[in-house]
């Protein structure tokens, strides 16, 4: 049976969620509520001379995102805090935006340096350009003759 798309992918999980199961992934749900697992979606495309990685980071500003390259792993981190200022516009009846952090790591190889990675952030999408490095050629096998 197909469910209408307005219910999302986890209609049955949402309906039949029991309290003891609900607490298992509470840490992942703090950022952006119940469906936080759908964030930081990533697309990787291979081009002739580079890889292009697009990562969805909706609601984040450029200064809330950081990239780190360490021992061949590229880690993308995003942290968001709520503005706690008490403005005089009224009180919240419902607030669904949360503060929190998330990160994701990709193995890009030991030969890549920080200067090689090009990054841009536009309309909530972080785009990374990772050049392809030539693979180191292994030395050719040489046969040793056995005397006797």
N, C-alpha and C positions, 0 to 999 in steps of 0.2 A: 504494500500500500504506500503510495506516495503522499507526503504531507505538503501542504502549501508552503511556499518559501518564506512566508511571513513568520513562520514558527522557528526558522533557523534549522541548524543541523541536529540539535540535541533536544527536540521536543519531548521525547520520552524520558530523557535524563532529567529534564526540568520538572516533569510531572511526577515521576516516581522516585524522587530523591529522598532517601531516608536520612535522619539526623546523624547516625553514626558514620555514614558514607560521606556526608557533606563536609565533615571536618578534615578529611584527608588532604585536600588540596586548598585549604583556606589561605595559605601563604601566597599562592598564585592568584587568588581572586582579589587581593587587596587593591591592586592597581586596575582601575576601570571595571570594578564590580565582577559580576558572575561570569562574563564571557571574556575574561582577560587572556585565556589561552588562545584566542584568535588574533592576538596582536603580534607584532614583529614578524609578519609574514614576509617571506623572502623569495625572490626569483633570481636565478643565476643563469646567465646567458653566456655561451662561448662564442667569441668572435675569432677572426683569423689570428690576431696578435695579442688579444687580451680577454679577460672575463669581465662581464658587467653584472654587478650585484645590486638589486633594488630591494630595499628594506622599508616596509611600511611602518612609520612611527607617527600615527595621527595624534594631534594634540600636543606634541613636543615642539619646543623651540630649538633653534640651532645650538644655543649655549647650554642646553640640557643634555646634549648628546656628546659622548666621547668615544674615541677610537684608540685602541692600544694594540701594538704588535709586540709579541713576546714569545720567543722560542718557536717561531713558525705558526703561531695562532694569532689570528686577528679577532679581537674582542670588541664588540659594539655594545656600549652601555648607554642607557637612558634613565635619567632620574627626574622625577617631577615632585614638586612640593606645592601644596595648596596655599594660596594667599590667605592668611588668617586675619587680614585687616577687617575691622568691623565697620563697614560702611553703613550709612543711614538710609539705605534703599529698602529696608524691610528685612524680615527674618526669613530664613529658608524653611520651606515646607517639606522639601525633599532635596537632597544633595547626593548625586550619583558619581561625582568626580572624586577620585581618591589620590592621595600622595603615595608614591612608591618608586620602585626601581626595577629594571629588568635588564638582562644582558644575554648575549648570544655569542658564541665563539665559532670560528671557522678555521680549519687548518689550511693555510695558504702556502706552506713550504718555508724552509729555513733560509732560502736565498733571497726572499723578498725583504726590502727595507722600507722604512717609513717614507722615504722620498719617492718610492715607486708607486705608492698607493695614492690615487686621486679621489677626493671625496667632494660631493656637493649635496646640498639639502634644499629641496624645493617642493612646496605644496604637500608637506608631510611625508615625503619619500626621500630616503637617504640613498644616493647612488654612489657606488664605489667602482672604480676602474682599477683592475688588477692586471698588470702585464704578465704575459706568459714568459717564463724564463726558460732558456734552453736547458734541457736536461743534460746533466754531466754524463759524458760517455764513459762507460766502463772500459778498462783496458782490454784489448783484444786478447783472447785466449791464445797462449803459446804452448805448443806441445813440446815436451822434453823427451828426447829419445833415451831409451834405456839401453845401456851397453851390455853385451854378454851373450 
